[in-house]
Amino acid sequence: MNKPYPLTAAVAAALLLSGCWYYSFSGSTLPPHIDSVAVPLFTDTSAEFGIDQQLTDKVIEVISTDNTLRIEGAGRAASIIKGSITRITDRPDTYDQAENASAFRVTITIHVLYEDVKKNITLWEEDFTQWGRYDNASISRESGISEAVEKLAEEILNKTVSGW
């Protein structure tokens, strides 16, 4: 005849009752009161034009597609993502046999702040850097920028819904 293990049962009950076993099948670690986010236009301190709008649009797109948070205006959202593009650089990535640059890497660095508007606290703040590749022959610099922007938006999404 098997006897129940009272200590094991007591520990399991204590953990369940204490709320330490919270688990969400969505993969999100967001506090329960955060169900929406505002994403105002990223600021741009670089000399580039239009990347701020491209990055903002891509962040909104990936958040909408993920469906963990609703996109709202700044006055209605439970949280807000504020960002700025701090640097954009280009450098050679690969060389041909004559040692001429044959492909380039455009690197974008951004600073992002994610705030809980309802509790008026910063949930996370971080710099992100991503890159895209181009060669000016078959792949344009704009395609390289789009690649970097896509990677940045995915990083922001991952950090926002599950990375802190």
Protein Blocks (a to p, Z undefined) as FASTA:
>chain_A
ZZddfklmmmmmmmmmnopmgccfklpabdfklmbdcddddddfbfbehjlmmmmmmmmm
mmmmnomaccddfklpmbdcddddfbdcdddfbdcfkopafbdcdddddddddddfklop
afbdcddddddddehlmmcfklmmmmmmmmmmmmmmmmmmmmZZ
